[in-house]
Amino acid sequence: MPNIASQDLNDMRDAVFFEGPEAGRRLSRFWLLMLLSSAIAGAGIVSDSTATVIGAMIVAPLMVPIQGTMLSAVLGDRRNLLRSVGLVVAGAASAIAIGWVLGWVVAGPVDAQTNAQVAARVSPRLIDLLAALATGAVGSIALVRKDISDTLPGVAIAISLVPPLAVVGLTLQARQWGQAGGAILLFVTNVAAILGVGTVVMALYRVHRMSPQYGTAESRALNRRNAVFVIAALVVIVIVPLTSASVTISHQTNREIAVTAAADAWVSATGWSLESVTTDDSGHTVALFQGPPPYPDTAGLSRELIAHGVAPRTVQVQFVPRVTVDLGRPAAPRAHRPHPGERAGRAGSGTSGTGRHPGPAPQRTPGEAAHTAPSAIDHNESRNAMVFSSPAQILGLDGIVVLVVVALVLFGSTQIPKLARSLGSAKMEFEKGADEGAPDEVAVAPVATRASR
């Protein structure tokens, strides 16, 4: 590959380093986008909205300090290396904290058992590392070559950085330590892939030969060699658990396929149906069946499992009875069973000592009956009454977060208070005009008097 020019190196430094007179502005931009993208990602995961999570990936700025770590390691720039690593760690911690807060606010735990977005990010495999390596290569080449920089939004979507951190916070709040560890492993895998493949791309473009003159050549080579060694060690450390998880998932998948084949061969003669075959946290394969009672004998299923090479002791069977109810038939009337307090009240009001012969029921006037016994039409009208929902119920948590982000982008943080004051004054003018146009109470008084007569 060709060598890069000095101007290209300066452009790369401006793209990923937080230095120079614009450092303060770039840092404020990083933290603004970091906090907002974390909130968007957390809201999208809680609401199980894939589109919202993708939006958080595009907004997230965490790719910049990660590439800054890679470039500073290649150049031997110790100051920018420490600054970039600090931003990655601090940004990751803030995303985890925001996820934990969202998990504390919403009702019920958000974990892999209740949320598909969480389940997709707590069990990384080697295929995730392969995808991260390919995506990191595209991002690193786009950093060197400006003619393919339009691929960066796709890189941000393909390599997930902020959503796994939000999952870490949500699962920590739900006390799912194993799931939180899996989400952290996915994030570290993506970071290691970006650093590892980025170092290789920079070496191919001979970027290290254009490093600035910091100290002697021997000290620069030593610093660069140590940084590259740490990146390589991080990639190797990530590969070990990913390989173990991939092997385990492969074994579980093969066993689920064998159990499904054995269950299909057995269940056809029982009148039941196989609904699902999954693997629980303890490693057992769970086969779920549904059908009418009585429960079928499982001796035939054990023989089928052995024939398919599966040990029956590793399989758990769950039977869910299926009962059909015809809603068109009227239900049989039930005898009224008074509660103890009702019996006591009747015994004390006109009955014998045993309380077996209640006294006469109290008589109601037609007016009282009309007021105390609403008709079926009134009951249906109360059910069909219009219910007005709050904005939070209509838009959802992720919709509100997106509206806030759009408002900040369109109007700016300084214009939001002015906009709120304008809306408040407009609301007051509208209420004032409505009050002036309302009819007088005196004109209504004669009608009310005639109706009462």
C-alpha positions in Angstrom: 0.0 0.0 0.0 1.2 3.6 -0.6 2.7 5.8 2.1 0.5 8.6 3.4 1.5 12.2 3.2 2.1 14.6 6.1 -1.2 16.4 5.5 -3.0 13.1 5.6 -1.4 12.4 9.0 -2.4 15.8 10.3 -6.0 15.2 9.1 -6.0 11.8 11.0 -4.8 13.5 14.2 -7.5 16.2 13.9 -10.1 13.5 13.4 -9.4 11.4 16.5 -7.2 13.4 18.9 -8.6 15.9 21.5 -5.8 18.5 21.3 -5.2 22.0 20.1 -7.3 25.1 20.4 -10.5 23.2 19.5 -10.0 20.6 22.3 -12.6 22.1 24.6 -15.2 22.3 22.0 -14.6 18.7 20.9 -14.7 17.4 24.5 -18.0 19.1 25.1 -19.4 17.6 21.9 -18.1 14.2 22.9 -19.8 14.2 26.3 -23.0 15.7 24.9 -23.3 12.9 22.3 -22.1 10.3 24.7 -24.8 11.0 27.3 -27.6 11.4 24.8 -26.6 8.2 22.9 -26.5 6.3 26.1 -30.0 7.5 27.0 -31.3 6.6 23.5 -29.7 3.2 23.6 -31.1 2.4 27.1 -34.6 3.6 26.1 -34.5 1.6 22.9 -33.4 -1.6 24.7 -36.0 -1.2 27.5 -38.8 -0.6 24.8 -37.3 -3.4 22.6 -37.1 -0.9 19.7 -34.4 -1.9 17.1 -34.7 1.4 15.2 -34.0 3.4 18.4 -31.0 1.3 19.2 -29.6 1.8 15.7 -30.1 5.5 16.1 -28.0 5.4 19.3 -25.3 3.6 17.4 -25.1 6.4 14.8 -25.0 9.1 17.4 -22.5 7.5 19.7 -19.1 9.1 19.6 -17.1 6.3 21.4 -15.5 5.2 18.1 -13.4 8.4 18.1 -11.3 7.9 21.3 -10.9 4.2 20.5 -9.4 5.0 17.1 -7.4 7.7 18.9 -6.0 5.1 21.2 -5.0 3.0 18.2 -3.3 5.9 16.3 -1.5 7.2 19.4 -0.1 3.7 20.1 1.1 3.5 16.5 2.7 6.9 16.6 4.1 6.5 20.1 2.2 9.6 21.4 2.0 8.9 25.1 -0.1 12.0 26.0 -2.8 11.4 23.5 -2.8 7.7 24.4 -3.6 8.4 28.0 -6.2 11.0 27.1 -7.9 8.6 24.6 -7.9 5.7 27.0 -9.3 7.9 29.7 -12.2 9.0 27.5 -13.0 5.4 26.5 -13.1 4.3 30.2 -15.1 7.4 31.4 -17.5 7.2 28.5 -18.1 3.5 29.1 -18.7 4.1 32.8 -21.2 6.9 32.0 -23.2 4.6 29.6 -23.3 1.8 32.3 -24.5 4.3 34.9 -27.3 5.6 32.6 -28.4 2.1 31.9 -28.5 1.3 35.6 -30.6 4.4 36.2 -33.1 3.4 33.5 -33.3 -0.1 34.9 -34.1 1.4 38.3 -36.8 3.7 36.8 -38.7 1.2 34.7 -41.1 -1.4 36.3 -39.7 -4.9 36.5 -36.3 -6.3 35.7 -34.8 -5.9 32.2 -32.8 -9.0 31.4 -32.4 -11.7 28.8 -35.5 -13.6 29.9 -37.8 -10.6 29.3 -36.1 -8.5 26.6 -34.9 -9.7 23.2 -32.4 -6.7 22.9 -30.7 -7.8 26.0 -30.7 -11.5 25.0 -28.9 -10.6 21.8 -26.0 -9.0 23.6 -25.1 -11.2 26.6 -23.8 -14.3 24.7 -20.9 -13.2 22.4 -19.2 -15.8 20.1 -16.3 -16.0 17.7 -18.5 -14.8 14.9 -19.0 -11.5 16.8 -15.2 -11.1 16.9 -15.0 -11.8 13.1 -17.7 -9.2 12.4 -15.9 -6.7 14.7 -12.6 -7.3 12.9 -14.1 -6.7 9.5 -15.9 -3.6 10.6 -12.8 -2.2 12.4 -10.8 -2.7 9.2 -13.3 -0.6 7.3 -13.3 2.1 10.0 -9.4 2.3 10.0 -9.2 2.4 6.2 -11.8 5.2 6.2 -9.6 7.1 8.7 -6.7 6.9 6.2 -8.6 7.4 3.0 -11.1 10.2 2.9 -12.7 8.9 -0.3 -14.5 6.2 1.7 -15.3 8.2 4.7 -19.0 8.0 3.8 -19.0 4.4 5.1 -18.5 5.6 8.8 -22.3 5.5 9.6 -22.4 1.9 8.5 -19.4 1.2 10.6 -21.1 2.8 13.6 -24.1 0.5 13.1 -22.2 -2.7 12.4 -19.9 -2.4 15.5 -22.0 -2.0 18.5 -20.4 0.0 21.3 -22.9 1.9 23.4 -25.8 -0.7 23.4 -23.8 -3.4 25.2 -22.8 -0.9 27.8 -26.4 0.0 28.4 -27.2 -3.7 28.7 -24.5 -3.9 31.4 -26.2 -1.3 33.4 -29.6 -2.8 33.0 -28.5 -6.3 33.9 -26.5 -5.1 36.9 -29.6 -3.3 38.2 -31.5 -6.6 37.7 -28.7 -8.5 39.5 -28.0 -10.7 36.5 -24.2 -10.8 37.0 -23.6 -13.4 34.3 -25.5 -11.5 31.7 -23.7 -8.3 32.6 -20.4 -10.1 32.2 -21.4 -11.3 28.7 -22.3 -7.8 27.7 -19.0 -6.4 29.0 -17.2 -9.2 27.0 -19.0 -8.1 23.8 -17.9 -4.5 24.3 -14.3 -5.5 25.0 -14.4 -7.7 22.0 -15.4 -4.8 19.8 -12.8 -2.5 21.3 -10.1 -5.1 20.9 -11.1 -5.8 17.3 -10.9 -2.1 16.4 -7.5 -1.7 18.1 -6.0 -4.9 16.7 -7.1 -4.5 13.1 -6.5 -0.8 13.2 -2.9 -1.3 14.2 -2.4 -3.7 11.3 -3.9 -1.2 8.8 -1.7 1.6 10.1 1.3 -0.7 9.7 0.3 -1.5 6.1 0.1 2.2 5.3 3.4 2.8 7.1 2.0 5.4 9.4 4.5 4.5 12.2 7.3 5.9 10.0 5.8 9.4 10.2 5.7 9.5 14.0 6.6 12.9 15.5 10.1 13.3 17.0 9.4 12.5 20.7 12.7 11.7 22.5 15.2 9.2 20.9 14.4 6.7 18.2 15.0 3.9 20.7 12.5 5.1 23.3 9.9 5.7 20.6 10.3 2.1 19.3 10.1 0.8 22.8 6.9 2.7 23.6 5.3 1.7 20.3 6.3 -2.0 20.8 4.8 -2.1 24.3 1.6 -0.5 23.1 1.2 -3.0 20.2 2.0 -5.9 22.6 -0.8 -4.8 25.0 -3.2 -4.6 22.1 -2.3 -8.1 20.9 -2.6 -9.5 24.4 -6.1 -8.0 24.7 -7.2 -9.7 21.5 -5.8 -13.0 22.7 -7.5 -12.6 26.0 -10.8 -12.0 24.3 -10.5 -15.0 22.0 -10.3 -17.5 24.9 -13.8 -16.9 26.4 -15.3 -16.3 22.9 -14.0 -19.7 21.8 -15.4 -21.4 24.9 -18.8 -19.8 24.5 -18.9 -20.7 20.8 -18.1 -24.4 21.5 -20.7 -24.5 24.3 -23.4 -22.9 22.1 -22.5 -25.3 19.2 -23.0 -28.3 21.5 -26.3 -26.9 22.8 -27.5 -26.3 19.3 -26.7 -29.8 18.1 -28.4 -31.3 21.2 -31.5 -29.2 20.6 -31.7 -30.4 17.0 -31.4 -34.0 18.2 -34.1 -33.5 20.9 -36.4 -31.9 18.4 -36.1 -34.8 16.0 -36.7 -37.4 18.8 -39.7 -35.4 20.2 -41.3 -35.0 16.7 -41.0 -38.8 16.2 -42.6 -39.5 19.6 -45.3 -36.9 19.9 -47.1 -37.7 16.6 -49.0 -40.6 18.2 -49.9 -38.9 21.5 -52.3 -36.1 20.4 -49.9 -33.5 21.8 -47.7 -31.0 19.9 -44.1 -29.9 20.4 -44.0 -26.1 21.0 -40.3 -25.4 21.6 -36.9 -26.8 22.5 -34.6 -24.6 24.5 -31.6 -24.7 26.9 -31.9 -23.3 30.4 -29.2 -21.7 32.5 -28.2 -25.1 34.1 -27.5 -26.6 30.7 -30.5 -28.9 30.5 -32.5 -29.1 27.3 -36.2 -28.2 27.9 -38.9 -29.6 25.6 -42.3 -27.9 25.9 -45.4 -29.8 24.8 -49.0 -28.8 24.7 -52.2 -30.9 24.3 -55.3 -32.2 26.0 -55.2 -34.2 29.2 -54.3 -36.8 30.2 -50.5 -36.5 30.1 -48.8 -39.0 27.8 -46.3 -41.6 28.9 -42.7 -40.5 28.5 -41.1 -44.0 28.2 -41.4 -43.8 24.4 -39.7 -40.4 24.4 -36.8 -41.8 26.4 -36.3 -44.5 23.8 -36.4 -42.0 21.0 -33.8 -39.8 22.8 -31.4 -42.7 23.2 -31.9 -43.6 19.5 -30.9 -40.1 18.6 -27.8 -40.1 20.8 -29.2 -37.9 23.6 -29.0 -39.0 27.3 -32.5 -38.7 28.8 -31.1 -37.3 32.1 -30.1 -34.1 30.2 -33.6 -33.4 29.0 -36.5 -31.9 30.9 -40.1 -32.3 29.7 -42.8 -29.7 30.4 -46.5 -30.5 29.7 -48.9 -27.6 29.3 -52.5 -28.8 29.1 -54.7 -27.3 26.4 -58.4 -26.9 27.3 -61.0 -25.5 24.8 -63.8 -23.4 26.2 -66.8 -22.4 24.0 -67.6 -18.8 24.9 -70.9 -19.0 22.9 -72.6 -21.1 25.5 -74.0 -19.3 28.6 -72.2 -20.3 31.8 -74.2 -22.2 34.4 -75.5 -19.9 37.2 -73.7 -20.1 40.5 -75.3 -20.2 43.9 -74.8 -17.1 45.9 -72.4 -17.7 48.8 -72.5 -14.8 51.3 -69.3 -14.0 53.0 -69.1 -14.2 56.8 -69.7 -10.6 57.3 -72.9 -10.8 55.2 -74.1 -13.8 57.3 -73.5 -11.9 60.5 -75.4 -8.9 59.3 -78.4 -11.0 58.4 -78.4 -12.9 61.6 -78.5 -9.7 63.6 -81.4 -8.2 61.6 -84.6 -10.1 62.0 -83.5 -13.8 62.0 -83.6 -16.5 64.6 -80.7 -17.4 66.8 -79.3 -19.8 64.4 -79.3 -17.3 61.5 -80.9 -19.8 59.1 -84.1 -17.8 58.3 -83.3 -14.3 57.2 -85.9 -11.6 57.5 -87.7 -9.9 54.7 -85.5 -8.2 52.2 -85.6 -4.4 52.3 -87.9 -2.8 49.7 -86.6 -0.1 47.4 -88.6 2.6 45.7 -88.5 2.8 41.9 -86.4 5.9 42.1 -83.8 4.2 44.3 -83.8 1.2 41.9 -83.2 3.5 39.0 -80.3 5.1 40.8 -78.7 2.0 42.2 -79.0 -0.5 39.3 -77.4 0.9 36.2 -78.5 -0.8 32.9 -76.4 -2.9 30.6 -76.3 0.0 28.1 -74.8 2.3 30.7 -72.3 -0.4 31.6 -71.3 -0.8 27.9 -71.1 3.0 27.5 -68.7 3.2 30.4 -66.5 0.6 28.8 -66.5 2.4 25.5 -65.8 5.8 27.0 -62.9 7.6 25.5 -59.7 7.4 27.5 -57.1 10.1 27.1 -53.5 8.9 27.4 -50.6 10.9 28.6 -47.8 11.8 26.3 -45.6 9.3 28.0 -48.1 6.5 27.3 -48.5 7.6 23.6 -44.9 8.2 22.7 -43.1 5.8 25.1 -39.8 6.4 26.9 -37.8 6.1 23.7 -40.0 8.6 21.8 -39.7 11.2 24.6 -35.9 10.8 24.5 -35.8 11.2 20.7 -38.0 14.3 20.9 -35.6 15.8 23.5 -32.6 15.1 21.3 -34.3 16.6 18.2 -35.3 19.7 20.2 -31.7 20.2 21.3 -30.3 19.7 17.8 -32.9 22.1 16.2 -33.1 24.9 18.7 -29.9 24.5 20.8 -29.7 24.3 24.6 -29.9 28.1 24.9 -33.2 28.4 23.0 -35.1 25.8 24.9 -35.9 28.1 27.9 -37.1 30.8 25.5 -39.3 28.3 23.6 -40.8 27.1 26.9 -41.6 30.7 28.0 -43.2 31.4 24.6 -45.4 28.2 24.9 -46.4 29.2 28.4 -47.5 32.7 27.4 -49.4 31.3 24.4 -51.2 28.9 26.7 -52.1 31.8 29.1 -53.5 33.9 26.2 -55.6 30.9 25.0 -57.1 30.3 28.4 -57.9 34.0 28.8 -59.6 34.1 25.4 -61.6 31.0 26.3 -62.8 32.5 29.6 -63.9 35.8 27.8 -65.9 33.8 25.3 -67.7 31.6 27.8 -71.4 32.3 28.5 -72.4 34.0 31.7 -73.7 31.9 34.6 -76.8 34.2 35.0 -78.2 33.1 31.6 -78.1 29.5 32.7 -79.8 30.0 36.1 -83.4 30.2 34.8 -83.0 26.9 32.9 -81.8 25.1 36.0 -84.7 26.6 38.0 -87.3 25.4 35.5 -85.7 21.9 35.4 -85.8 21.6 39.2 -89.5 22.6 39.2 
